[in-house]
Amino acid sequence: MVHSKRHGEILRLLQEEGTVTIASLADRLGVSLETVRRDVKPLTSDGSILKMHGAVGLPSMAGEAPFERRMRENADAKRAIARMVAATIRDGESIMLDTGTTTSFLARELLGHRRLTVVTNSSDIARTLATVNGNKVYMAGGELRSDSGAAFGVSAIEFVSRFSVNHAVISTGAVDAVTGVMDYDLEEAEIARMVLSRGQRSLVITDHTKFGRQGLVQVCGFEGFSELATDRSPPRDIAAALAQAGARLSIADGKIGI
């Protein structure tokens, strides 16, 4: 791929996904990190794109809140995962969802369901599913974060600990072959851990870009949940860790394995 074609490919990816990390660009374009940094430099200089912390985005996104921006990232993959998981949930069942863009996509895919009981710390998920189709929605209290509109802290954790549900679902920021499911924020990791403990079925949903990442805080090891749903097959080391722990692997293209 010649230099000018890479510029076009970078802009195309940003139009589709909103923001893309430098590392992801290097992997998808098949070039080094240094090459990507050289490629984006003239694009940032002429105002075509904006440089962020380890990533690039479009200027039109500058006014978006961080959560809205993340909703645009890998949206098709997250929607596919959400659609697959929603198909496994029946009318009248109970579900607990932590805050996250993939769980927010799942909430939207559940709008066709009826009489759900929903427990969440996410105001976005609560707004999506409350007062429709006979649903009951329980929203955890606590300090609301300005970036995500979600509640965290001791009171939120204590609230969700009172419930036992059919499906406990979390999204995650990183999946490491050794440490397991990880996040970048202590309070998010703490409530995610509690959510997983409250379900007859415990499910981690994440797109493939989170595989191989190292977060700051461990949520749980691979034995801490029963299923992982994603959009692409994970790397061999993560697939092996899932298999060893007996966790089910579901892939949104329809392939299902153990």
C-alpha positions in Angstrom: 0.0 0.0 0.0 1.5 3.3 -1.0 1.6 6.3 1.2 -1.4 8.1 -0.3 -3.5 5.0 -0.2 -2.8 4.5 3.5 -4.1 8.1 4.1 -7.3 7.1 2.4 -7.6 3.9 4.4 -7.0 5.7 7.7 -9.8 8.2 6.9 -12.1 5.4 5.8 -11.6 3.5 9.1 -12.2 6.7 11.1 -15.5 7.3 9.1 -16.6 3.8 10.0 -15.5 3.6 13.6 -15.1 7.2 14.9 -11.8 6.6 16.7 -9.0 4.1 16.2 -5.9 3.4 18.2 -2.5 3.8 16.7 -1.7 0.2 17.5 -4.9 -1.0 15.8 -4.1 1.1 12.7 -0.6 -0.5 12.5 -2.0 -4.0 12.8 -4.8 -3.5 10.2 -2.6 -1.7 7.7 0.2 -4.1 8.2 2.9 -1.5 9.0 4.9 -0.5 12.0 3.8 2.0 14.8 6.4 4.4 13.5 5.0 4.3 10.0 1.5 5.0 11.3 2.7 7.9 13.3 4.4 9.3 10.2 1.2 8.8 8.2 -1.1 10.6 10.6 1.2 13.5 11.2 0.2 15.4 7.9 -3.4 14.5 8.5 -3.4 16.0 12.0 -1.4 19.1 10.7 -4.0 19.9 8.0 -6.9 19.3 10.4 -8.3 16.2 8.7 -8.0 14.2 11.9 -7.5 14.8 15.6 -4.8 13.2 17.7 -5.8 11.8 21.1 -4.1 9.7 23.8 -2.7 6.8 21.7 -5.5 7.1 19.1 -6.8 9.4 16.3 -10.4 10.5 15.6 -12.4 12.8 13.4 -12.8 16.6 14.2 -16.6 16.2 14.1 -16.3 14.0 17.2 -14.6 16.6 19.3 -17.8 17.6 21.1 -18.9 14.1 21.8 -18.9 12.8 25.4 -16.4 9.9 25.9 -19.2 7.3 26.3 -20.8 8.5 23.0 -17.5 8.3 21.3 -16.9 4.7 22.6 -20.4 3.7 21.3 -19.1 4.5 17.8 -16.0 2.3 18.1 -16.4 -1.1 16.5 -20.2 -0.5 16.6 -21.0 -3.3 14.0 -19.1 -5.9 16.1 -20.7 -4.8 19.3 -24.2 -4.8 17.7 -23.6 -8.3 16.3 -22.5 -9.6 19.8 -25.5 -7.9 21.4 -28.0 -9.4 18.9 -26.6 -12.9 19.5 -26.8 -12.6 23.2 -30.3 -11.1 23.1 -31.5 -14.2 21.3 -30.6 -16.3 24.3 -32.7 -14.3 26.7 -36.4 -15.1 27.1 -39.4 -12.9 27.9 -40.0 -12.7 31.6 -36.4 -13.4 32.6 -34.2 -11.3 34.9 -30.9 -9.8 33.7 -28.2 -7.7 35.4 -26.0 -5.4 33.2 -23.0 -3.3 34.2 -22.2 -0.1 32.4 -20.4 -0.4 29.1 -20.9 0.3 25.4 -21.5 -3.4 24.5 -24.0 -3.9 27.3 -25.7 -0.7 26.1 -26.0 -2.2 22.6 -27.4 -5.3 24.3 -30.1 -3.2 26.0 -31.1 -1.8 22.7 -31.4 -5.4 21.2 -33.6 -6.3 24.2 -36.3 -3.7 23.3 -38.3 -6.4 21.5 -38.5 -8.5 24.7 -41.3 -8.3 27.2 -41.6 -8.4 31.0 -37.9 -8.3 31.7 -36.6 -7.6 35.2 -33.4 -5.5 34.7 -30.8 -4.5 37.3 -28.1 -2.1 36.3 -25.8 0.7 37.4 -26.1 2.4 34.0 -28.5 5.2 33.5 -28.3 4.7 29.7 -29.4 1.1 30.1 -32.1 2.0 32.6 -33.5 4.7 30.3 -33.5 2.3 27.3 -35.5 -0.5 29.0 -37.6 1.3 31.6 -41.4 1.8 31.1 -41.5 -0.4 27.9 -43.1 -3.8 27.3 -44.0 -4.4 31.0 -40.3 -4.3 32.1 -39.2 -3.7 35.7 -35.9 -1.8 36.0 -33.9 -1.4 39.2 -31.2 1.3 39.0 -28.3 1.2 41.5 -27.7 4.4 43.4 -24.4 6.0 44.1 -22.2 8.7 42.6 -23.0 9.2 38.9 -20.0 9.5 36.6 -20.2 12.4 34.2 -18.6 10.5 31.3 -20.9 7.4 31.4 -23.9 8.4 33.6 -23.3 5.2 35.7 -23.4 4.8 39.4 -20.3 3.4 41.3 -19.1 3.0 44.9 -20.1 1.0 48.0 -23.8 1.8 47.8 -24.0 0.7 44.1 -22.2 -2.6 44.9 -24.3 -3.2 48.0 -27.5 -2.6 45.9 -26.7 -5.1 43.1 -25.6 -7.7 45.7 -29.2 -8.0 46.9 -30.4 -9.5 43.6 -30.1 -13.0 42.0 -30.8 -13.0 38.3 -31.0 -15.4 35.4 -28.4 -13.6 33.4 -25.5 -11.5 34.7 -23.7 -9.7 31.9 -20.6 -7.5 31.9 -18.6 -5.8 29.2 -14.8 -5.4 29.7 -11.8 -3.3 28.7 -9.2 -6.1 28.5 -8.9 -9.9 28.3 -5.4 -11.2 29.2 -4.5 -14.9 28.7 -2.8 -15.0 32.2 -4.8 -12.6 34.4 -8.3 -13.0 32.7 -10.9 -10.3 32.5 -9.5 -6.8 33.4 -10.6 -3.2 33.5 -8.8 0.2 33.7 -10.8 1.5 36.7 -11.0 0.1 40.2 -14.7 0.9 40.8 -15.8 -0.4 37.5 -13.9 -3.7 38.1 -15.4 -4.0 41.6 -19.0 -3.7 40.4 -18.4 -5.9 37.4 -17.1 -8.6 39.7 -20.2 -8.4 41.9 -22.5 -8.5 38.8 -20.9 -11.7 37.6 -21.5 -13.3 41.0 -25.2 -12.7 41.0 -26.3 -14.6 37.9 -27.3 -18.3 37.3 -25.5 -17.6 34.0 -22.5 -15.3 34.1 -21.5 -13.8 30.7 -18.6 -11.5 29.6 -19.3 -9.7 26.3 -16.5 -8.0 24.4 -15.3 -7.3 20.9 -12.1 -8.8 19.6 -10.0 -5.6 20.1 -9.9 -6.3 23.8 -8.1 -9.6 23.5 -4.4 -9.5 24.5 -4.8 -6.2 26.3 -3.5 -5.7 29.9 -5.9 -3.6 32.1 -5.1 -2.1 35.4 -7.4 -4.1 37.7 -8.4 -7.7 37.5 -12.2 -8.4 37.4 -11.8 -12.2 37.6 -9.9 -15.1 36.2 -11.4 -17.3 33.5 -13.0 -19.5 36.1 -15.0 -16.4 37.3 -17.7 -16.6 34.5 -19.5 -19.3 32.6 -19.5 -17.8 29.0 -17.7 -15.3 26.8 -19.4 -13.8 23.8 -17.4 -12.0 21.1 -17.3 -11.3 17.4 -14.1 -13.2 16.4 -12.2 -16.2 17.6 -9.8 -15.2 20.4 -6.0 -15.8 20.2 -4.9 -19.4 20.9 -3.7 -18.6 24.4 -7.0 -17.0 25.5 -9.0 -19.8 23.8 -6.9 -22.4 25.7 -7.5 -20.5 29.0 -11.2 -20.5 28.4 -11.3 -24.2 27.6 -9.3 -25.1 30.6 -11.7 -23.1 32.8 -14.7 -24.8 31.2 -16.1 -21.4 30.0 -18.3 -21.5 26.9 -17.2 -19.5 23.9 -19.8 -17.9 21.6 -18.9 -16.1 18.4 -21.3 -13.7 16.8 -20.9 -15.2 13.3 -22.9 -18.2 14.6 -20.0 -20.5 15.5 -20.3 -21.8 19.0 -17.7 -23.9 20.8 -16.5 -25.1 24.2 
